[in-house]
Structure formats: structure tokens, C-alpha cells
Amino acid sequence: MNTFMEYLFVIALLGLIILPSLVGHLRERAVDRQLREAELGRADLRRARARQAERRRAQQRQAELLLAERREAEARQAEAREVEAREVEARQVEAREVEARQVESPEAAPCRAA
């Protein structure tokens, strides 16, 4: 139990040390963004945001296309597995029929007697 409490204490202490730096980093990023926006001006800012939106849309379209291709490939694989399963089943049925014919054929009778 003491070991667990020690681990918990160390984790809490690390959290107290790391949390302020994380908050500072986030604030610094916000300030940097505001400074960038102020430097660019409103027209440039609109263009930059439009370019970002276009990039996001292009990435989203690309992700959707990749997902659609993956789904199509999975569907083709599933179809191939089904066809293969049907072929295996057909071969098994054919083998059973051949075996049944061999058992019923008159040529097989002397073999059984021997």
C-alpha cells in the first residue's frame, strides 16, 4: 500500500510540475496566433483561413476516398472468400457423389468380396 501511495504522490507531483508549463504553452500559442493575425491583416487573414479550409476539405475528401477504397477492397475479399467457400463445398459434394457412385457400382462389389 505504501508503494502505491508513493507512486501516486510522484505522479501528482509530476502533474503539478507539468501542468503550469502546459498551460503556458497553450497561452503562448494563442498569443502567437493573435500576433500572426495582426501582422497579416484582415484580407490576408481571410485568404489564409480559406486556404486552411480548402486544405481541410481536401484532406477530408482524400480520407473519404481511402475509406471507400478500403471498403471496396474488403467487399471484394469477402466476395472472393464466399466464392472460394462455394467452390470448396461444390468439390466436397462432388467427391461425396463420386464416392457414392463407387460404392454403388458393380465393379466395387468384387472388391468387397475379396
DRENLUM-59943 format. One record per residue: residue in one letter; chain; x, y, z of N, C-alpha, C, O, CB in turn. Coordinates in nm, 4 decimals. Glycine has a CB too. Example, Ala and Ser with C-alpha at 12.3 -4.5 7.8 and 13.67 -1.06 7.14 Angstrom:
DRENLUM-59943
REC r c     n.c1     n.c2     n.c3    ca.c1    ca.c2    ca.c3     c.c1     c.c2     c.c3     o.c1     o.c2     o.c3    cb.c1    cb.c2    cb.c3
REC A A   1.3190  -0.5690   0.7800   1.2300  -0.4500   0.7800   1.3200  -0.3300   0.7800   1.4236  -0.3319   0.8465   1.1308  -0.4473   0.9046
REC S A   1.2850  -0.2250   0.7080   1.3670  -0.1060   0.7140   1.2900   0.0030   0.7870   1.3409   0.1138   0.8039   1.4084  -0.0598   0.5725
***
This chain:
DRENLUM-59943
REC r c     n.c1     n.c2     n.c3    ca.c1    ca.c2    ca.c3     c.c1     c.c2     c.c3     o.c1     o.c2     o.c3    cb.c1    cb.c2    cb.c3
REC M A   0.0831  -0.1194   0.0000   0.0000   0.0000   0.0000   0.0874   0.1257   0.0000   0.0558   0.2251  -0.0653  -0.0945  -0.0001   0.1217
REC N A   0.1985   0.1190   0.0749   0.2881   0.2349   0.0788   0.3485   0.2618  -0.0588   0.3641   0.3769  -0.0996   0.3998   0.2130   0.1821
REC T A   0.3820   0.1549  -0.1289   0.4392   0.1716  -0.2624   0.3391   0.2401  -0.3546   0.3749   0.3297  -0.4310   0.4815   0.0355  -0.3209
REC F A   0.2143   0.1975  -0.3468   0.1094   0.2594  -0.4281   0.0959   0.4076  -0.3944   0.0843   0.4907  -0.4845  -0.0251   0.1874  -0.4068
REC M A   0.0972   0.4407  -0.2677   0.0852   0.5813  -0.2259   0.2055   0.6623  -0.2747   0.1917   0.7778  -0.3149   0.0729   0.5915  -0.0715
REC E A   0.3243   0.5997  -0.2705   0.4431   0.6697  -0.3188   0.4323   0.6975  -0.4691   0.4642   0.8071  -0.5153   0.5700   0.5873  -0.2885
REC Y A   0.3870   0.5966  -0.5450   0.3673   0.6173  -0.6889   0.2651   0.7274  -0.7146   0.2851   0.8128  -0.8010   0.3221   0.4866  -0.7565
REC L A   0.1575   0.7250  -0.6405   0.0531   0.8255  -0.6558   0.1079   0.9645  -0.6246   0.0767   1.0610  -0.6945  -0.0665   0.7934  -0.5648
REC F A   0.1891   0.9748  -0.5203   0.2490   1.1023  -0.4825   0.3415   1.1529  -0.5931   0.3391   1.2711  -0.6272   0.3264   1.0885  -0.3501
REC V A   0.4226   1.0635  -0.6490   0.5158   1.1026  -0.7550   0.4388   1.1496  -0.8783   0.4752   1.2495  -0.9403   0.6095   0.9849  -0.7916
REC I A   0.3330   1.0777  -0.9134   0.2525   1.1170  -1.0294   0.1867   1.2526  -1.0058   0.1852   1.3368  -1.0956   0.1453   1.0104  -1.0594
REC A A   0.1327   1.2746  -0.8866   0.0703   1.4031  -0.8547   0.1737   1.5153  -0.8595   0.1456   1.6240  -0.9098   0.0035   1.3981  -0.7157
REC L A   0.2915   1.4891  -0.8079   0.3977   1.5892  -0.8086   0.4389   1.6234  -0.9524   0.4582   1.7404  -0.9853   0.5196   1.5387  -0.7285
REC L A   0.4520   1.5224  -1.0368   0.4838   1.5478  -1.1771   0.3729   1.6283  -1.2441   0.4002   1.7178  -1.3241   0.5059   1.4158  -1.2519
REC G A   0.2478   1.5961  -1.2112   0.1355   1.6718  -1.2663   0.1419   1.8180  -1.2254   0.1164   1.9067  -1.3069   0.0033   1.6111  -1.2212
REC L A   0.1754   1.8434  -1.1008   0.1854   1.9819  -1.0535   0.3004   2.0560  -1.1209   0.2940   2.1776  -1.1391   0.2037   1.9848  -0.9017
REC I A   0.4035   1.9842  -1.1572   0.5168   2.0483  -1.2241   0.4853   2.0726  -1.3720   0.5177   2.1784  -1.4259   0.6439   1.9615  -1.2100
REC I A   0.4225   1.9753  -1.4369   0.3987   1.9828  -1.5808   0.2792   2.0706  -1.6160   0.2808   2.1366  -1.7199   0.3777   1.8443  -1.6366
REC L A   0.1768   2.0732  -1.5335   0.0543   2.1468  -1.5635   0.0788   2.2952  -1.5933   0.0277   2.3446  -1.6938  -0.0417   2.1339  -1.4481
REC P A   0.1540   2.3681  -1.5112   0.1763   2.5102  -1.5434   0.2488   2.5315  -1.6768   0.2178   2.6251  -1.7505   0.2562   2.5757  -1.4323
REC S A   0.3443   2.4452  -1.7070   0.4151   2.4620  -1.8343   0.3216   2.4342  -1.9515   0.3313   2.5003  -2.0549   0.5381   2.3688  -1.8409
REC L A   0.2320   2.3384  -1.9371   0.1354   2.3089  -2.0422   0.0408   2.4265  -2.0633   0.0135   2.4648  -2.1771   0.0559   2.1824  -2.0081
REC V A  -0.0086   2.4832  -1.9557  -0.0977   2.5993  -1.9657  -0.0234   2.7164  -2.0307  -0.0792   2.7859  -2.1156  -0.1513   2.6401  -1.8252
REC G A   0.1011   2.7381  -1.9913   0.1808   2.8450  -2.0507   0.2024   2.8236  -2.1991   0.1957   2.9182  -2.2776   0.3143   2.8558  -1.9808
REC H A   0.2279   2.7015  -2.2373   0.2471   2.6698  -2.3792   0.1203   2.6996  -2.4586   0.1274   2.7572  -2.5671   0.2873   2.5219  -2.3968
REC L A   0.0058   2.6613  -2.4059  -0.1205   2.6873  -2.4752  -0.1473   2.8371  -2.4876  -0.1924   2.8836  -2.5922  -0.2363   2.6194  -2.4018
REC R A  -0.1202   2.9117  -2.3826  -0.1381   3.0578  -2.3891  -0.0434   3.1192  -2.4918  -0.0813   3.2089  -2.5670  -0.1143   3.1219  -2.2501
REC E A   0.0793   3.0700  -2.4937   0.1780   3.1223  -2.5873   0.1343   3.0968  -2.7318   0.1517   3.1831  -2.8178   0.3158   3.0589  -2.5609
REC R A   0.0786   2.9808  -2.7585   0.0287   2.9516  -2.8931  -0.0844   3.0462  -2.9307  -0.0915   3.0926  -3.0446  -0.0191   2.8061  -2.9025
REC A A  -0.1731   3.0752  -2.8355  -0.2844   3.1663  -2.8635  -0.2315   3.3064  -2.8940  -0.2792   3.3727  -2.9861  -0.3829   3.1705  -2.7441
REC V A  -0.1335   3.3507  -2.8168  -0.0754   3.4831  -2.8394  -0.0047   3.4866  -2.9749  -0.0172   3.5842  -3.0490   0.0235   3.5199  -2.7257
REC D A   0.0693   3.3804  -3.0073   0.1364   3.3745  -3.1378   0.0357   3.3829  -3.2517   0.0590   3.4519  -3.3509   0.2188   3.2455  -3.1502
REC R A  -0.0751   3.3133  -3.2375  -0.1780   3.3173  -3.3417  -0.2342   3.4584  -3.3557  -0.2545   3.5065  -3.4672  -0.2915   3.2176  -3.3100
REC Q A  -0.2593   3.5249  -3.2431  -0.3117   3.6616  -3.2481  -0.2112   3.7557  -3.3143  -0.2493   3.8421  -3.3934  -0.3457   3.7114  -3.1062
REC L A  -0.0840   3.7390  -3.2823   0.0188   3.8236  -3.3440   0.0262   3.7993  -3.4947   0.0388   3.8939  -3.5725   0.1563   3.7971  -3.2793
REC R A   0.0183   3.6737  -3.5355   0.0204   3.6408  -3.6775  -0.0979   3.7040  -3.7493  -0.0836   3.7595  -3.8583   0.0196   3.4892  -3.6974
REC E A  -0.2151   3.6948  -3.6868  -0.3347   3.7539  -3.7468  -0.3204   3.9049  -3.7590  -0.3616   3.9633  -3.8592  -0.4589   3.7193  -3.6641
REC A A  -0.2629   3.9678  -3.6585  -0.2452   4.1127  -3.6623  -0.1459   4.1522  -3.7719  -0.1641   4.2545  -3.8380  -0.1971   4.1646  -3.5255
REC E A  -0.0415   4.0720  -3.7913   0.0573   4.1017  -3.8942  -0.0010   4.0841  -4.0345   0.0275   4.1637  -4.1240   0.1796   4.0124  -3.8768
REC L A  -0.0804   3.9827  -4.0532  -0.1337   3.9540  -4.1862  -0.2373   4.0557  -4.2313  -0.2472   4.0869  -4.3500  -0.1944   3.8165  -4.1885
REC G A  -0.3115   4.1054  -4.1397  -0.4207   4.1944  -4.1764  -0.5449   4.1129  -4.2075  -0.5394   3.9906  -4.2201  -0.3820   4.2823  -4.2967
REC R A  -0.6558   4.1821  -4.2196  -0.7834   4.1113  -4.2348  -0.7960   4.0400  -4.3694  -0.8413   3.9256  -4.3735  -0.8982   4.2086  -4.2185
REC A A  -0.7576   4.1039  -4.4784  -0.7732   4.0410  -4.6104  -0.6852   3.9165  -4.6215  -0.7295   3.8109  -4.6664  -0.7380   4.1412  -4.7229
REC D A  -0.5610   3.9315  -4.5800  -0.4710   3.8170  -4.5841  -0.5187   3.7073  -4.4899  -0.5044   3.5884  -4.5184  -0.3288   3.8596  -4.5480
REC L A  -0.5747   3.7488  -4.3787  -0.6253   3.6519  -4.2818  -0.7390   3.5703  -4.3427  -0.7451   3.4485  -4.3261  -0.6732   3.7231  -4.1537
REC R A  -0.8288   3.6390  -4.4137  -0.9397   3.5677  -4.4784  -0.8866   3.4678  -4.5809  -0.9337   3.3543  -4.5889  -1.0362   3.6675  -4.5462
REC R A  -0.7877   3.5117  -4.6593  -0.7297   3.4213  -4.7590  -0.6612   3.3016  -4.6927  -0.6737   3.1882  -4.7388  -0.6295   3.4967  -4.8472
REC A A  -0.5895   3.3283  -4.5852  -0.5210   3.2196  -4.5147  -0.6224   3.1211  -4.4567  -0.6027   2.9998  -4.4636  -0.4310   3.2758  -4.4024
REC R A  -0.7293   3.1730  -4.4004  -0.8329   3.0845  -4.3448  -0.9013   3.0050  -4.4559  -0.9326   2.8872  -4.4387  -0.9379   3.1665  -4.2660
REC A A  -0.9241   3.0703  -4.5703  -0.9859   2.9998  -4.6832  -0.8946   2.8872  -4.7318  -0.9413   2.7775  -4.7624  -1.0163   3.0981  -4.7992
REC R A  -0.7639   2.9150  -4.7388  -0.6694   2.8108  -4.7796  -0.6680   2.6954  -4.6799  -0.6625   2.5786  -4.7183  -0.5285   2.8692  -4.7939
REC Q A  -0.6730   2.7297  -4.5517  -0.6773   2.6245  -4.4494  -0.8034   2.5404  -4.4645  -0.7989   2.4178  -4.4548  -0.6709   2.6856  -4.3080
REC A A  -0.9157   2.6074  -4.4884  -1.0419   2.5346  -4.5050  -1.0351   2.4437  -4.6279  -1.0821   2.3300  -4.6242  -1.1606   2.6335  -4.5177
REC E A  -0.9760   2.4947  -4.7374  -0.9613   2.4124  -4.8581  -0.8740   2.2909  -4.8305  -0.9052   2.1799  -4.8737  -0.9015   2.4952  -4.9730
REC R A  -0.7644   2.3126  -4.7582  -0.6761   2.2006  -4.7248  -0.7488   2.0968  -4.6408  -0.7363   1.9764  -4.6632  -0.5520   2.2504  -4.6503
REC R A  -0.8258   2.1464  -4.5425  -0.9012   2.0531  -4.4572  -1.0006   1.9729  -4.5400  -1.0129   1.8516  -4.5232  -0.9751   2.1292  -4.3452
REC R A  -1.0727   2.0425  -4.6309  -1.1702   1.9730  -4.7157  -1.1012   1.8706  -4.8055  -1.1510   1.7595  -4.8236  -1.2487   2.0740  -4.8015
REC A A  -0.9867   1.9087  -4.8615  -0.9130   1.8157  -4.9478  -0.8672   1.6936  -4.8683  -0.8762   1.5808  -4.9168  -0.7914   1.8861  -5.0121
REC Q A  -0.8187   1.7158  -4.7475  -0.7769   1.6038  -4.6635  -0.8958   1.5155  -4.6288  -0.8848   1.3929  -4.6268  -0.7095   1.6545  -4.5354
REC Q A  -1.0091   1.5785  -4.6016  -1.1290   1.5019  -4.5683  -1.1747   1.4192  -4.6891  -1.2104   1.3023  -4.6745  -1.2423   1.5963  -4.5214
REC R A  -1.1734   1.4803  -4.8088  -1.2113   1.4063  -4.9295  -1.1167   1.2889  -4.9534  -1.1590   1.1789  -4.9888  -1.2116   1.4994  -5.0519
REC Q A  -0.9884   1.3151  -4.9331  -0.8902   1.2089  -4.9522  -0.9141   1.0958  -4.8524  -0.9068   0.9783  -4.8885  -0.7471   1.2643  -4.9376
REC A A  -0.9423   1.1307  -4.7284  -0.9702   1.0284  -4.6277  -1.0959   0.9500  -4.6638  -1.1005   0.8282  -4.6465  -0.9857   1.0923  -4.4889
REC E A  -1.1979   1.0199  -4.7140  -1.3212   0.9515  -4.7542  -1.2956   0.8576  -4.8715  -1.3485   0.7465  -4.8751  -1.4298   1.0538  -4.7914
REC L A  -1.2139   0.9022  -4.9682  -1.1810   0.8162  -5.0817  -1.1043   0.6923  -5.0367  -1.1316   0.5813  -5.0823  -1.0992   0.8937  -5.1852
REC L A  -1.0081   0.7123  -4.9467  -0.9320   0.5982  -4.8961  -1.0226   0.5002  -4.8229  -1.0085   0.3786  -4.8363  -0.8199   0.6455  -4.8032
REC L A  -1.1162   0.5550  -4.7450  -1.2096   0.4697  -4.6720  -1.2981   0.3926  -4.7689  -1.3232   0.2736  -4.7496  -1.2957   0.5533  -4.5762
REC A A  -1.3457   0.4611  -4.8739  -1.4298   0.3940  -4.9734  -1.3509   0.2841  -5.0450  -1.4027   0.1747  -5.0676  -1.4845   0.4962  -5.0758
REC E A  -1.2258   0.3135  -5.0803  -1.1423   0.2121  -5.1456  -1.1197   0.0931  -5.0539  -1.1235  -0.0218  -5.0978  -1.0078   0.2722  -5.1877
REC R A  -1.0963   0.1212  -4.9266  -1.0749   0.0129  -4.8300  -1.2002  -0.0725  -4.8172  -1.1925  -0.1952  -4.8114  -1.0349   0.0697  -4.6923
REC R A  -1.3162  -0.0064  -4.8128  -1.4416  -0.0821  -4.8034  -1.4634  -0.1673  -4.9277  -1.5066  -0.2821  -4.9178  -1.5605   0.0130  -4.7836
REC E A  -1.4334  -0.1110  -5.0455  -1.4474  -0.1880  -5.1691  -1.3537  -0.3083  -5.1689  -1.3924  -0.4180  -5.2092  -1.4191  -0.0991  -5.2912
REC A A  -1.2305  -0.2872  -5.1233  -1.1347  -0.3978  -5.1178  -1.1829  -0.5055  -5.0209  -1.1721  -0.6247  -5.0494  -0.9951  -0.3467  -5.0759
REC E A  -1.2360  -0.4629  -4.9066  -1.2884  -0.5598  -4.8100  -1.4068  -0.6355  -4.8687  -1.4213  -0.7557  -4.8465  -1.3298  -0.4893  -4.6797
REC A A  -1.4922  -0.5647  -4.9442  -1.6071  -0.6306  -5.0066  -1.5595  -0.7322  -5.1104  -1.6136  -0.8424  -5.1189  -1.7011  -0.5263  -5.0722
REC R A  -1.4581  -0.6951  -5.1895  -1.4036  -0.7894  -5.2883  -1.3434  -0.9119  -5.2195  -1.3605  -1.0248  -5.2656  -1.2968  -0.7201  -5.3757
REC Q A  -1.2724  -0.8881  -5.1080  -1.2143  -1.0003  -5.0346  -1.3230  -1.0909  -4.9788  -1.3114  -1.2133  -4.9845  -1.1248  -0.9498  -4.9213
REC A A  -1.4285  -1.0310  -4.9249  -1.5386  -1.1106  -4.8708  -1.6046  -1.1913  -4.9817  -1.6378  -1.3083  -4.9628  -1.6424  -1.0202  -4.8014
REC E A  -1.6234  -1.1286  -5.0975  -1.6834  -1.1988  -5.2111  -1.5931  -1.3135  -5.2568  -1.6417  -1.4221  -5.2882  -1.7091  -1.1008  -5.3279
REC A A  -1.4627  -1.2895  -5.2606  -1.3689  -1.3945  -5.3004  -1.3728  -1.5101  -5.2007  -1.3668  -1.6267  -5.2400  -1.2256  -1.3380  -5.3112
REC R A  -1.3830  -1.4776  -5.0713  -1.3928  -1.5839  -4.9699  -1.5206  -1.6644  -4.9883  -1.5199  -1.7868  -4.9753  -1.3882  -1.5242  -4.8278
REC E A  -1.6311  -1.5949  -5.0189  -1.7578  -1.6650  -5.0403  -1.7493  -1.7565  -5.1622  -1.7954  -1.8705  -5.1579  -1.8727  -1.5642  -5.0577
REC V A  -1.6902  -1.7063  -5.2713  -1.6754  -1.7871  -5.3926  -1.5886  -1.9091  -5.3624  -1.6200  -2.0206  -5.4039  -1.6134  -1.7032  -5.5082
REC E A  -1.4804  -1.8869  -5.2905  -1.3916  -1.9975  -5.2555  -1.4638  -2.0998  -5.1679  -1.4474  -2.2204  -5.1861  -1.2664  -1.9449  -5.1835
REC A A  -1.5437  -2.0513  -5.0731  -1.6190  -2.1426  -4.9870  -1.7185  -2.2235  -5.0697  -1.7352  -2.3433  -5.0471  -1.6927  -2.0646  -4.8759
REC R A  -1.7850  -2.1581  -5.1662  -1.8788  -2.2302  -5.2526  -1.8063  -2.3351  -5.3368  -1.8559  -2.4463  -5.3550  -1.9537  -2.1319  -5.3439
REC E A  -1.6882  -2.2986  -5.3880  -1.6107  -2.3939  -5.4673  -1.5686  -2.5139  -5.3833  -1.5761  -2.6279  -5.4291  -1.4873  -2.3257  -5.5269
REC V A  -1.5249  -2.4885  -5.2619  -1.4852  -2.5977  -5.1723  -1.6050  -2.6864  -5.1436  -1.5945  -2.8090  -5.1463  -1.4259  -2.5425  -5.0402
REC E A  -1.7178  -2.6248  -5.1163  -1.8390  -2.7017  -5.0888  -1.8791  -2.7842  -5.2114  -1.9188  -2.8999  -5.1978  -1.9544  -2.6079  -5.0471
REC A A  -1.8690  -2.7252  -5.3307  -1.9028  -2.7978  -5.4536  -1.8084  -2.9159  -5.4732  -1.8522  -3.0240  -5.5125  -1.8969  -2.7036  -5.5760
REC R A  -1.6782  -2.8965  -5.4461  -1.5824  -3.0060  -5.4577  -1.6132  -3.1173  -5.3584  -1.6012  -3.2355  -5.3907  -1.4405  -2.9548  -5.4363
REC Q A  -1.6532  -3.0784  -5.2362  -1.6875  -3.1789  -5.1354  -1.8105  -3.2581  -5.1784  -1.8141  -3.3803  -5.1643  -1.7121  -3.1123  -4.9987
REC V A  -1.9112  -3.1885  -5.2309  -2.0328  -3.2561  -5.2775  -1.9982  -3.3496  -5.3923  -2.0453  -3.4633  -5.3972  -2.1405  -3.1532  -5.3218
REC E A  -1.9157  -3.3015  -5.4845  -1.8753  -3.3839  -5.5981  -1.7981  -3.5068  -5.5504  -1.8188  -3.6167  -5.6018  -1.7898  -3.3019  -5.6967
REC A A  -1.7101  -3.4891  -5.4533  -1.6338  -3.6025  -5.4002  -1.7268  -3.7035  -5.3345  -1.7082  -3.8242  -5.3499  -1.5279  -3.5543  -5.2993
REC R A  -1.8276  -3.6547  -5.2606  -1.9244  -3.7459  -5.1981  -2.0031  -3.8218  -5.3043  -2.0282  -3.9414  -5.2894  -2.0208  -3.6681  -5.1062
REC E A  -2.0423  -3.7529  -5.4115  -2.1172  -3.8182  -5.5191  -2.0322  -3.9249  -5.5875  -2.0807  -4.0343  -5.6166  -2.1647  -3.7145  -5.6222
REC V A  -1.9061  -3.8930  -5.6129  -1.8158  -3.9904  -5.6749  -1.7995  -4.1104  -5.5832  -1.8016  -4.2248  -5.6286  -1.6780  -3.9267  -5.7058
REC E A  -1.7833  -4.0845  -5.4557  -1.7683  -4.1925  -5.3579  -1.8946  -4.2783  -5.3535  -1.8866  -4.4010  -5.3464  -1.7375  -4.1350  -5.2176
REC A A  -2.0108  -4.2137  -5.3577  -2.1370  -4.2882  -5.3552  -2.1512  -4.3720  -5.4819  -2.1991  -4.4852  -5.4747  -2.2572  -4.1917  -5.3407
REC R A  -2.1112  -4.3198  -5.5974  -2.1176  -4.3962  -5.7222  -2.0245  -4.5171  -5.7179  -2.0582  -4.6248  -5.7673  -2.0817  -4.3068  -5.8413
REC Q A  -1.9072  -4.4977  -5.6582  -1.8119  -4.6082  -5.6496  -1.8655  -4.7190  -5.5598  -1.8453  -4.8371  -5.5878  -1.6765  -4.5586  -5.5973
REC V A  -1.9334  -4.6811  -5.4525  -1.9901  -4.7797  -5.3608  -2.1039  -4.8530  -5.4290  -2.1194  -4.9736  -5.4094  -2.0393  -4.7127  -5.2308
REC E A  -2.1840  -4.7836  -5.5085  -2.2999  -4.8436  -5.5737  -2.2638  -4.9176  -5.7023  -2.3428  -5.0006  -5.7474  -2.4020  -4.7370  -5.6039
REC S A  -2.1516  -4.8922  -5.7615  -2.1175  -4.9522  -5.8911  -2.0907  -5.1017  -5.8759  -2.0420  -5.1453  -5.7716  -1.9944  -4.8822  -5.9527
REC P A  -2.1222  -5.1812  -5.9791  -2.0996  -5.3260  -5.9717  -1.9509  -5.3609  -5.9679  -1.9146  -5.4685  -5.9204  -2.1655  -5.3954  -6.0905
REC E A  -1.8669  -5.2748  -6.0156  -1.7232  -5.3020  -6.0127  -1.6710  -5.3050  -5.8702  -1.5719  -5.3719  -5.8409  -1.6473  -5.1973  -6.0938
REC A A  -1.7382  -5.2323  -5.7818  -1.6935  -5.2269  -5.6435  -1.7315  -5.3529  -5.5678  -1.6696  -5.3838  -5.4660  -1.7515  -5.1054  -5.5742
REC A A  -1.8323  -5.4272  -5.6148  -1.8785  -5.5478  -5.5448  -1.7690  -5.6532  -5.5343  -1.7494  -5.7057  -5.4248  -1.9995  -5.6067  -5.6160
REC P A  -1.6958  -5.6881  -5.6413  -1.5897  -5.7886  -5.6261  -1.4806  -5.7428  -5.5299  -1.4186  -5.8255  -5.4631  -1.5280  -5.8205  -5.7616
REC C A  -1.4576  -5.6168  -5.5226  -1.3553  -5.5665  -5.4311  -1.3956  -5.5929  -5.2873  -1.3121  -5.6255  -5.2029  -1.3317  -5.4165  -5.4530
REC R A  -1.5246  -5.5785  -5.2604  -1.5705  -5.6008  -5.1233  -1.5638  -5.7488  -5.0878  -1.5357  -5.7841  -4.9733  -1.7139  -5.5482  -5.1050
REC A A  -1.5893  -5.8347  -5.1847  -1.5896  -5.9784  -5.1582  -1.4481  -6.0296  -5.1389  -1.4265  -6.1261  -5.0657  -1.6580  -6.0543  -5.2722
REC A A  -1.3559  -5.9689  -5.2009  -1.2183  -6.0170  -5.1928  -1.1577  -5.9850  -5.0636  -1.0416  -6.0184  -5.0399  -1.1353  -5.9609  -5.3007
***
